[in-house]
Every structure is written in C-alpha cells, then in structure tokens.
Amino acid sequence: MISDKFFSLLSIICLFANLMSCSVYEETVPNTENINLLAWESFEEGDYQTAYSKFGEVLDIDPRDQEALHGRAWSALLLSDALDAIKDFKAAIYYGNSSLDPLAGLAFAYHANQEYSMCINKAKAVLASNTYYYFEHKPVINFRDLHLILASAYFQTGNLSRAYEHILILQPDISFAQPDSSHYEFNGQLYSGYSELILAIIDYLDVLYGM
C-alpha cells in the first residue's frame, strides 16, 4: 500500500515541476507588449530601422497584433517605403486600430505613392475628426502636414483653387504680386503662370512645415 508520505512527496514534485514549467514558459515566450514599447522608444528616438525590426519581432509571434502593424507602418513610411506602409496601415485598421493615426499615416503614404485622390480622402477624414490632429509618437507630424499634402495633392490633380485654400490655412498672410498679366512674383522670384506660382508656394511651405 502506498503511504501518505509518498503522495505528499509526489504532490511536492508535481508542484515544483509546474512552477518550473511556468518559469521556463515566461522566460522563453517574449512579452509582445514590452517589445512594442521598446519599438516605440526607438521610433521616438528617430531610429526607424530598429523600430521596424522590433515591431517585426512582435508580428513574428502574432501577425495580427494591430499595435505592431501600426508601428511598423509608420516606421516603413519614415524609411521611405510607402507601399509597405500602406499594407501595414490597412492591416492595423482591419485588426482593430480605430484611431486617427493609421488614417493619417495612409494619407502620407498615399501622397508619397502619388495616389492623390486616396491621399485627399484620408487627410480630409482625419481633419474632419480633429482639426488640430497630431501623432502622439512624433508630434511634429500634425495637422499642418496634412494641410500641406492636401495642397500638394490638389495641385497634382489640377484643382488649384483648393490647393490655395490649404495654403491659406497654413499661412493666411501669404502674399505675392502680379507685375504683368503672365507673371507672378513671390519671395523675389518671377513665375510664368499661376500654376508655377502655386507650386513654388507649396515648396516654400514644405520647408517650413513638411514632415
């Protein structure tokens, strides 16, 4: 007959084994939340390549992690990979990111990819929800950048009047002269036509407000 001491010893061994397996599990399975936090730290320090890699580590564990998809999308965007950014921004939204940030990211990525109608659609949606939008992880990316890409996108689609509307939002006191019927003067330079003038002003504002 098996003694009570044997059962007690067996219980202790099982408990110890369970504790050890939990400890090993905790040590061997990475905490995706912590990796995401480290990735955002790298992003905020301007190390977009490291951020991209760390967000990728999370997605190797869970391909549906919307936070990592979102972070990797912004990292790709700032590494000048617009197509990769578009794919990840869309996935982040699909898997549950309902904030304005991926919409803003899509606006910038579509602009970089010369998809101007899509850029206009996303940028307007962000500004309609928050006139003074800014990206928490990089606040220098904000509503001014959205107005700037809207001015540029409208220019690229031939809508100069709407482009000028967003120019005025960015700099209401902007001024230029028209010395004759075919030339405009801005910042001491002559431009042969209104279209050329608007492009020059957008380029000027890009230096001031561009992301």
C-alpha positions, -999 to +999 in steps of 0.1 A: +000+000+000+013+034-010+019+056+021+007+091+027+043+103+027+047+091-009+016+110-020+029+141-002+063+138-019+046+132-053+025+164-048+056+184-040+074+171-071+044+179-093+041+214-078+078+220-084+075+208-120+046+231-126+064+261-112+095+253-133+074+249-165+057+282-158+090+299-152+105+285-184+075+294-203+076+330-191+113+332-199+111+317-234+079+333-247+086+370-253+062+397-240+049+414-271+036+444-252+072+451-239+087+447-273+061+471-287+071+496-260+108+492-269+100+496-306+081+529-300+110+541-279+133+535-309+108+552-332+106+583-310+144+585-309+144+585-347+158+550-351+132+539-376+151+508-388+154+494-353+118+502-346+108+485-378+127+453-368+113+452-333+077+456-345+085+428-369+096+406-339+061+411-325+045+402-358+065+370-360+048+360-328+014+374-336+008+385-372-025+402-361-010+425-335-025+458-346-001+479-325+029+463-341+013+466-376+006+503-369+041+509-356+058+491-384+037+510-409+049+544-395+085+531-394+082+520-431+068+553-441+096+572-425+121+548-441+105+559-475+088+526-482+053+539-490+039+506-504+049+486-473+035+513-451+001+512-469-001+475-465+006+476-427-017+506-421-046+488-438-039+457-417-037+477-385-072+491-392-085+457-402-073+442-369-089+468-348-069+501-347-098+526-348-077+557-340-070+586-365-033+577-366-034+549-393-057+571-414-032+600-412-004+576-420-023+563-450-028+599-462+010+605-461+018+571-476-007+576-505+008+610-512+043+595-513+030+569-537+014+595-559-022+582-552-035+617-547-073+611-547-068+585-519-045+609-500-072+636-502-098+613-489-078+601-459-064+635-450-098+652-451-113+624-429-086+630-402-090+668-402-128+664-401-125+644-369-097+665-353-088+699-367-056+700-347-045+664-351-010+654-341+007+620-340+014+611-304+046+592-311+060+621-332+041+653-325+059+672-353+037+652-376+004+671-373-025+689-389-001+713-407+015+684-426-020+672-436-029+706-450+004+707-468-001+673-485-037+684-493-024+715-510+001+693-529-025+666-538-050+692-550-023+708-571-013+674-586-050+668-595-053+702-612-075+718-585-055+750-579-083+768-561-085+740-534-047+739-532-047+776-525-073+772-498-050+749-478-020+772-485-040+800-468-048+777-438-011+772-433-001+808-439-030+832-440-007+862-447+010+847-477+014+874-504+026+876-540+025+902-567+015+901-604+037+926-622+020+918-655-007+895-670+015+865-674+040+867-645+037+864-607+063+874-581+069+855-548+099+859-525+118+879-550+113+854-578+092+856-610+070+828-621+054+824-655+018+815-646-004+808-617+003+771-616+040+777-613+034+802-586+013+777-565+039+750-568+066+775-557+045+784-526+039+747-518+076+741-520+082+771-497+057+758-472+072+723-474+104+737-460+085+753-431+060+726-423+070+694-441+074+662-420 
